[in-house]
Amino acid sequence: MNELKSQRSLTGDDDLALTLMTMWALWTRRPIPGGPVPLLTEQQLIDFWAE
């Protein structure tokens, strides 16, 4: 049987950030900015987290 292998380059901090962003997106109904978490710009993060 062939096993699918995930090609992830996320660190533990990246996983934590994605988890927190997912929780915030569900709570606020805001979409998470597109692209990998480590490559998001400062402005994308500010816009996402701003109240």
Backbone as JSON Lines, residues from 0, in Angstrom:
{"i":0,"aa":"M","n":[0.84,-1.17,0.0],"ca":[0.0,0.0,0.0],"c":[0.89,1.23,0.0]}
{"i":1,"aa":"N","n":[0.55,2.23,-0.83],"ca":[1.3,3.48,-0.87],"c":[0.83,4.41,0.24]}
{"i":2,"aa":"E","n":[1.79,5.0,0.91],"ca":[1.45,5.95,1.95],"c":[1.67,7.35,1.41]}
{"i":3,"aa":"L","n":[0.72,8.23,1.71],"ca":[0.88,9.63,1.32],"c":[1.79,10.31,2.33]}
{"i":4,"aa":"K","n":[2.75,11.03,1.83],"ca":[3.67,11.74,2.71],"c":[3.42,13.23,2.6]}
{"i":5,"aa":"S","n":[3.26,13.86,3.72],"ca":[3.03,15.3,3.75],"c":[4.36,16.02,3.59]}
{"i":6,"aa":"Q","n":[4.36,17.03,2.75],"ca":[5.57,17.84,2.57],"c":[5.36,19.16,3.28]}
{"i":7,"aa":"R","n":[5.51,19.15,4.59],"ca":[5.29,20.34,5.39],"c":[6.62,20.9,5.83]}
{"i":8,"aa":"S","n":[6.72,22.22,5.79],"ca":[7.91,22.86,6.3],"c":[7.56,23.81,7.43]}
{"i":9,"aa":"L","n":[6.4,23.59,8.06],"ca":[5.97,24.45,9.15],"c":[6.65,24.02,10.45]}
{"i":10,"aa":"T","n":[7.03,24.99,11.23],"ca":[7.6,24.71,12.55],"c":[6.47,24.63,13.56]}
{"i":11,"aa":"G","n":[6.81,24.29,14.78],"ca":[5.81,24.26,15.85],"c":[5.17,25.63,16.05]}
{"i":12,"aa":"D","n":[5.97,26.7,15.93],"ca":[5.43,28.05,16.06],"c":[4.46,28.36,14.93]}
{"i":13,"aa":"D","n":[4.77,27.9,13.72],"ca":[3.87,28.12,12.58],"c":[2.55,27.38,12.79]}
{"i":14,"aa":"D","n":[2.62,26.16,13.31],"ca":[1.42,25.39,13.59],"c":[0.57,26.1,14.64]}
{"i":15,"aa":"L","n":[1.21,26.63,15.68],"ca":[0.51,27.36,16.73],"c":[-0.15,28.61,16.15]}
{"i":16,"aa":"A","n":[0.58,29.34,15.32],"ca":[0.02,30.55,14.7],"c":[-1.19,30.21,13.85]}
{"i":17,"aa":"L","n":[-1.1,29.15,13.08],"ca":[-2.22,28.75,12.23],"c":[-3.42,28.34,13.09]}
{"i":18,"aa":"T","n":[-3.18,27.65,14.18],"ca":[-4.27,27.27,15.08],"c":[-4.96,28.49,15.67]}
{"i":19,"aa":"L","n":[-4.16,29.45,16.16],"ca":[-4.73,30.66,16.74],"c":[-5.48,31.48,15.69]}
{"i":20,"aa":"M","n":[-4.92,31.56,14.49],"ca":[-5.57,32.3,13.42],"c":[-6.88,31.63,13.02]}
{"i":21,"aa":"T","n":[-6.91,30.3,13.01],"ca":[-8.13,29.58,12.68],"c":[-9.21,29.84,13.73]}
{"i":22,"aa":"M","n":[-8.81,29.82,14.99],"ca":[-9.77,30.09,16.07],"c":[-10.32,31.52,15.95]}
{"i":23,"aa":"W","n":[-9.43,32.49,15.67],"ca":[-9.85,33.88,15.53],"c":[-10.77,34.04,14.31]}
{"i":24,"aa":"A","n":[-10.45,33.36,13.22],"ca":[-11.28,33.43,12.02],"c":[-12.68,32.87,12.29]}
{"i":25,"aa":"L","n":[-12.75,31.79,13.02],"ca":[-14.05,31.22,13.36],"c":[-14.84,32.15,14.28]}
{"i":26,"aa":"W","n":[-14.16,32.77,15.22],"ca":[-14.81,33.66,16.18],"c":[-15.3,34.94,15.51]}
{"i":27,"aa":"T","n":[-14.48,35.53,14.63],"ca":[-14.79,36.82,14.02],"c":[-15.41,36.69,12.63]}
{"i":28,"aa":"R","n":[-15.39,35.49,12.08],"ca":[-15.89,35.22,10.72],"c":[-15.08,35.96,9.66]}
{"i":29,"aa":"R","n":[-13.82,36.24,9.97],"ca":[-12.91,36.85,9.01],"c":[-12.15,35.76,8.27]}
{"i":30,"aa":"P","n":[-11.91,35.96,6.99],"ca":[-11.1,34.97,6.27],"c":[-9.63,35.09,6.65]}
{"i":31,"aa":"I","n":[-8.96,33.97,6.71],"ca":[-7.51,33.97,6.96],"c":[-6.83,34.41,5.66]}
{"i":32,"aa":"P","n":[-5.84,35.31,5.76],"ca":[-5.13,35.73,4.55],"c":[-4.55,34.52,3.82]}
{"i":33,"aa":"G","n":[-4.55,34.58,2.51],"ca":[-4.04,33.48,1.71],"c":[-2.53,33.37,1.78]}
{"i":34,"aa":"G","n":[-2.05,32.18,1.59],"ca":[-0.62,31.94,1.59],"c":[-0.14,31.29,2.86]}
{"i":35,"aa":"P","n":[1.08,30.78,2.83],"ca":[1.65,30.14,4.01],"c":[1.83,31.15,5.15]}
{"i":36,"aa":"V","n":[1.56,30.7,6.36],"ca":[1.66,31.57,7.54],"c":[3.01,32.3,7.64]}
{"i":37,"aa":"P","n":[4.14,31.61,7.45],"ca":[5.42,32.31,7.6],"c":[5.66,33.4,6.56]}
{"i":38,"aa":"L","n":[4.91,33.38,5.46],"ca":[5.13,34.35,4.39],"c":[4.15,35.51,4.41]}
{"i":39,"aa":"L","n":[3.25,35.56,5.4],"ca":[2.31,36.66,5.47],"c":[3.05,37.95,5.82]}
{"i":40,"aa":"T","n":[2.6,39.04,5.21],"ca":[3.24,40.32,5.48],"c":[2.76,40.89,6.81]}
{"i":41,"aa":"E","n":[3.5,41.85,7.29],"ca":[3.12,42.51,8.54],"c":[1.74,43.15,8.4]}
{"i":42,"aa":"Q","n":[1.48,43.79,7.26],"ca":[0.19,44.44,7.05],"c":[-0.95,43.42,6.98]}
{"i":43,"aa":"Q","n":[-0.73,42.26,6.37],"ca":[-1.76,41.23,6.34],"c":[-2.11,40.77,7.75]}
{"i":44,"aa":"L","n":[-1.1,40.61,8.58],"ca":[-1.34,40.18,9.96],"c":[-2.06,41.26,10.76]}
{"i":45,"aa":"I","n":[-1.66,42.52,10.59],"ca":[-2.33,43.62,11.29],"c":[-3.8,43.69,10.89]}
{"i":46,"aa":"D","n":[-4.07,43.62,9.59],"ca":[-5.44,43.68,9.1],"c":[-6.27,42.51,9.64]}
{"i":47,"aa":"F","n":[-5.67,41.34,9.71],"ca":[-6.4,40.16,10.18],"c":[-6.75,40.27,11.67]}
{"i":48,"aa":"W","n":[-5.8,40.71,12.49],"ca":[-6.0,40.73,13.93],"c":[-6.69,41.98,14.45]}
{"i":49,"aa":"A","n":[-6.79,43.04,13.63],"ca":[-7.39,44.3,14.08],"c":[-8.87,44.1,14.42]}
{"i":50,"aa":"E","n":[-9.3,44.75,15.44],"ca":[-10.72,44.68,15.86],"c":[-11.55,45.54,14.96]}
